[in-house]
Amino acid sequence: MCNIAGYVGSRPAAPILLEMLRRQEGLNAGYYSGLATLHEGQVRYAKVVGSHQTLVETTDAASLPGTVGIVHGRTPGVDGEEWAHPYLGRWEGKIRSAYLLNGYSGCYPRPIPDEIVDELTEQGFCLKSRTMHNPEGDITLRDGSRINMTDVLCQLALRELLKGESPRCAMENAYRALPKEMVCLMISDLAPDRIAFSRFNMPLYLAFAPHGVYVASCPIAFPEDAGEPLPIPVCSAGEIFADHYEIYPMKDLPRTVAPITARVRKEGYDLICATLREAPTTVKSLAAAVKPLFDKADAVQAAMLIYDVLYSLHKQGSLKWDVASLPGVTPDLTAPEWRLYL
């Protein structure tokens, strides 16, 4: 699980986004970080190998202009900053979009999208994450290179936008072409007043403030002026504006998602609380513990359930955590990890 957030409103987006990234980074991120905003028809961005702190200290991320933007912190990868999100959609020498994702192949077969990559390349789309750096036995493309699937999804969504599709439809069509257990956000100069999203099963929440709308993978990220978090339904796509959002079902998907029923919520709350009382633990450990609670389906909402419970405990003032420093992508970097307890 990665950490994602977005903002669309009347205030400068970059400081808000960086603060939301900081608030949730220890849940499962800090190895790569990146931010993108929209200003006067241009996508601005900064991304690094490293944590939120590295992003702030080594780039101009905090001063990027614009009142619409998205931010991402991710788990370890295999290469340099091109494997940091957001990915950029370039067309005819200009950055037209920024796209990020939290998720993995999961219940879908791991794709080998040679045909998709070849087609996008022939059509002029730039896939900058393609690399020959491959752990043994982890070859993605026929020539032995590897490519980040989010990069491919970014270009697919931009291609749909350039065809005249709405941002919402562009997100859904990209998802159908390369499905994963995921949630995605996108901004584009072709629709500069909004954030587009698609969600299969990974977590996503909205919260309204007088000056705009926040979106994040965990509601702990939301600032103090945010209203009550609103969970986005599974298998949906839509668009978030400064004063409202629009949401539509993604119909006839080939995989199913188990709901968070009243039983799952109650048993999950009890199990998570009991685990946190025993000893400090991580979100990854909690995810393994709660998965058996869900009814049979192709995919579950383990992270969403965990974040619901952690947010409730956080609001009660009972959730605590220590911060451990884990080895980063390079020897000179570390990544934070929260050890949660009650």
Residue, then its C-alpha position, 0 to 999 in steps of 0.5 A: m500500500c502506498n499513501i496518496a492525497g489530493y486537494v482542489g480548492s481556493r488555497p495553494a495546494a502544495p503546502i496542504l498536500l505536503e502536510m497530508l503526506r507527512r501525516q500518513e507517511g509512516l503507515n506505508a511510504g517514505y521510499y519515494s515521494g512526489l507532488a504535482t499541481l496545476h497552474e495557468g494551464q501547466v502541470r508542475y511537479a517534483k519527485v524524489v527517491g526518499s521521504h517527504q522530508t527529502l522532497v521538501e529539502t531537495t526540491d521546490a515542491a513546497s512552492l509549486p503554484g496552483t490550487v489543484g494537486i495530488v501527492h504520493g508516497r510509496t513503498p520500495g521500487v527498483d530504480g531512480e526517481e522515475w519510479a516515484h509517482p506521480y507519473l507524467g503524461r507527455w504529448e508533443g513535448k508538453i506535460r499534459s497530465a499527472y497520474l498516481l496509484n495505490g495498489y498492485s496486480g492482486c487478484y488480476p493476473r500479472p500482465i505482460p503488456d508488450e502490445i500496449v507498451d509498443e502501441l503507446t510508444e508508436q503513437g508518441f507517448c513517453l514511458k520514462s519508467r522503462t528500465m533494464h534494471n531487473p531483479e533476477g526472474d522479474i522480467t516484465l517485457r519481452d526484451g528483458s526490460r521492466i516498466n512501472m504499470t502506473d506509467v502505462l496507465c498514465q499514458l492510457a488515460l492521457r490517450e483517452l483524454l486526447k480522444g475527447e473522453s471525460p476525465r472520469c471515462a478516461m480513468e475507467n477506460a485505462y483501468r479496464a485496459l490494465p486492471k489492478e487492485m488499486v485506486c488512482l488519481m489524475i490531474s490534467d491541463l485538459a480539465p484543470d478544475r478537478i481531480a479525476f479518480s477511479r477506485f476498485n478496492m484500495p482505500l479512498y476518502l473525501a473531506f470537505a472544508p470551506h475552501g475546498v475538498y481534500v482526498a486521501s487514502c487514509p483520513i488521518a491525513f486530513p487537516e483539522d478543518a476537514g469535515e467528516p471523512l466520506p468513503i468512496p465506494v468500490c468499483s467507481a470512477g468520478e471527478i472531484f471539484a472545489d465544491h462537489y464531487e461526481i461519482y459513477p459505478m464502473k459496471d460489469l467488472p470481471r472481479t468482485v470486491a467483498p464489502i465491509t459489512a456490519r459484521v466485518r466492521k465489528e469483528g475488525y474493530d475488536l481484532i485490531c484493538a486486541t492486536l494493538r493492545e498486545a504489542p506495537t504493530t504495523v499496518k502490513s501486519l494488521a492487513a494480514a490479520v483482517k483479511p480472513l474476516f471478509d466474505k469470499a470474493d476476488a478482492v477485499q478492503a483490508a486497508m479501508l477497514i484498517y484505516d476506518v478503525l485507526y481513524s476512529l481510535h485516533k479521534q478518540g485520542s487512544l491511538k499511539w505510535d513510535v516511529a522506526s527508521l527503515p533502510g531506504v532505497t539507497p544506503d544514505l536514505t531511511a524511510p519512516e514506519w509507524r509501530l502502532y499501539l494503544 
